[in-house]
Amino acid sequence: MFIVLLLSGCSSVSEEEKVLSMEDKLEMFEDNSVKRPSRCVSHSSVLQSGKYAMRMQPGPRYPPAALFDKREGFVVMEFDLTADGIPVEINIIESYPEYFFDLESIRSLSRSRYELKSGQEPGSMECFSIRFDYFLEEGLTQIELK
């Protein structure tokens, strides 16, 4: 009898979660996110800067602990690029829930590669940002280049 009540309680929670739209979830996440100090004056997207093309962007894997706990969230990172297009000086500036998706997000961004478009010169230590959103219902991680 106790098990039946426990299971029905769990299913009602997941039904409530299904009612929230992705936009509602993002708003809730951002309201409760942990913001950390930024080392940059301003951020731009690597691709929006017009200087770089994406050579390789392996998407982050959904962390097994987050899948097990049915956690969703996001991570915003800032970074610089080496002359070879390798992200360095990666710094997490916002996340929800705190630390849950940080390691996988850093790992994925570290494996990314960018290249200068022809005729472009590398800037002097530009600071770029990227956001990874993690949603269970989508079955994949979304990457937003901010």
C-alpha positions in Angstrom: 0.0 0.0 0.0 2.8 2.4 0.9 4.6 1.8 -2.4 1.4 2.6 -4.4 1.0 5.9 -2.6 4.7 6.8 -3.2 4.5 6.0 -6.9 1.3 8.0 -7.4 3.0 11.0 -5.6 5.9 10.8 -8.0 3.8 10.7 -11.1 1.8 13.8 -10.0 5.1 15.7 -9.7 6.1 14.8 -13.2 2.7 15.7 -14.6 3.1 19.2 -13.1 6.6 19.5 -14.7 5.2 18.6 -18.1 2.7 21.5 -17.9 5.6 24.1 -17.8 6.8 25.2 -21.2 10.4 25.4 -22.0 10.2 29.3 -21.8 8.7 29.0 -18.3 11.4 26.6 -17.2 14.2 28.9 -18.5 12.6 31.9 -16.7 12.5 29.9 -13.5 16.1 28.7 -14.0 17.4 32.2 -14.6 15.5 33.6 -11.6 17.2 30.9 -9.4 20.6 30.7 -11.1 24.0 31.2 -9.5 25.8 34.1 -11.0 29.6 34.3 -10.7 31.9 37.2 -11.4 33.0 37.8 -15.0 36.5 38.7 -16.0 35.3 40.3 -19.2 34.0 43.8 -19.8 31.7 42.6 -22.6 30.9 39.3 -24.4 30.2 38.4 -27.9 29.4 35.2 -29.7 32.3 33.6 -31.6 30.2 33.2 -34.7 28.4 36.5 -34.4 31.7 38.3 -34.3 32.0 37.5 -38.0 35.7 36.5 -37.7 35.3 32.8 -36.9 33.7 29.7 -38.3 32.9 26.7 -36.3 35.2 23.8 -37.2 34.0 21.4 -34.6 31.4 21.7 -31.8 30.7 18.4 -30.1 27.6 18.8 -28.0 27.7 18.1 -24.3 26.4 14.8 -23.0 23.6 14.8 -20.5 25.4 14.0 -17.2 24.2 10.6 -15.8 23.6 12.0 -12.3 21.3 14.7 -13.9 19.4 12.1 -15.8 19.0 10.0 -12.7 17.7 12.9 -10.7 15.7 14.3 -13.6 17.4 17.6 -13.4 17.3 20.3 -16.1 19.2 23.5 -16.2 21.8 25.6 -18.1 25.3 26.9 -18.0 26.7 30.1 -19.4 30.5 30.2 -20.0 32.9 32.9 -21.1 36.2 32.1 -22.9 39.0 33.3 -25.1 40.4 31.6 -28.2 44.0 30.8 -29.0 45.4 31.5 -32.5 44.6 27.9 -33.3 40.9 28.4 -32.4 41.0 26.4 -29.1 38.8 27.8 -26.2 40.9 28.7 -23.2 40.4 30.6 -20.0 37.0 29.0 -19.7 35.0 30.5 -16.8 31.4 29.7 -15.8 29.5 32.9 -15.1 26.0 31.5 -14.6 24.5 28.2 -13.9 21.4 26.4 -12.6 21.4 24.2 -10.6 24.8 25.2 -9.3 27.6 22.8 -10.4 25.2 20.2 -11.8 26.1 20.7 -15.5 29.4 22.6 -15.1 31.9 19.8 -15.7 30.3 18.4 -18.8 29.8 21.9 -20.2 33.5 22.8 -19.7 34.5 19.4 -21.2 32.4 20.0 -24.3 33.5 23.6 -24.9 37.2 22.5 -24.4 36.7 20.0 -27.3 35.3 22.7 -29.6 37.4 24.2 -32.4 37.0 27.4 -34.3 38.9 28.8 -37.3 39.4 32.4 -38.5 37.6 33.2 -41.7 39.8 34.1 -44.6 41.1 37.6 -44.5 40.3 38.0 -40.8 42.9 38.9 -38.1 42.6 37.5 -34.6 41.5 40.1 -32.1 43.4 41.0 -29.0 42.0 38.6 -26.3 38.3 38.9 -27.2 36.0 37.5 -24.6 33.3 35.2 -26.0 30.3 33.5 -24.3 28.2 30.4 -25.0 25.2 28.9 -23.2 24.3 25.2 -23.0 20.6 24.4 -22.1 19.8 21.0 -20.7 16.3 19.7 -21.1 15.1 16.2 -20.5 12.0 16.4 -22.7 14.0 17.4 -25.7 16.3 14.4 -25.5 19.3 16.6 -26.4 21.2 19.6 -25.2 20.7 22.9 -26.9 23.6 25.2 -27.5 22.9 28.9 -27.8 25.7 31.1 -29.0 25.3 34.4 -27.0 
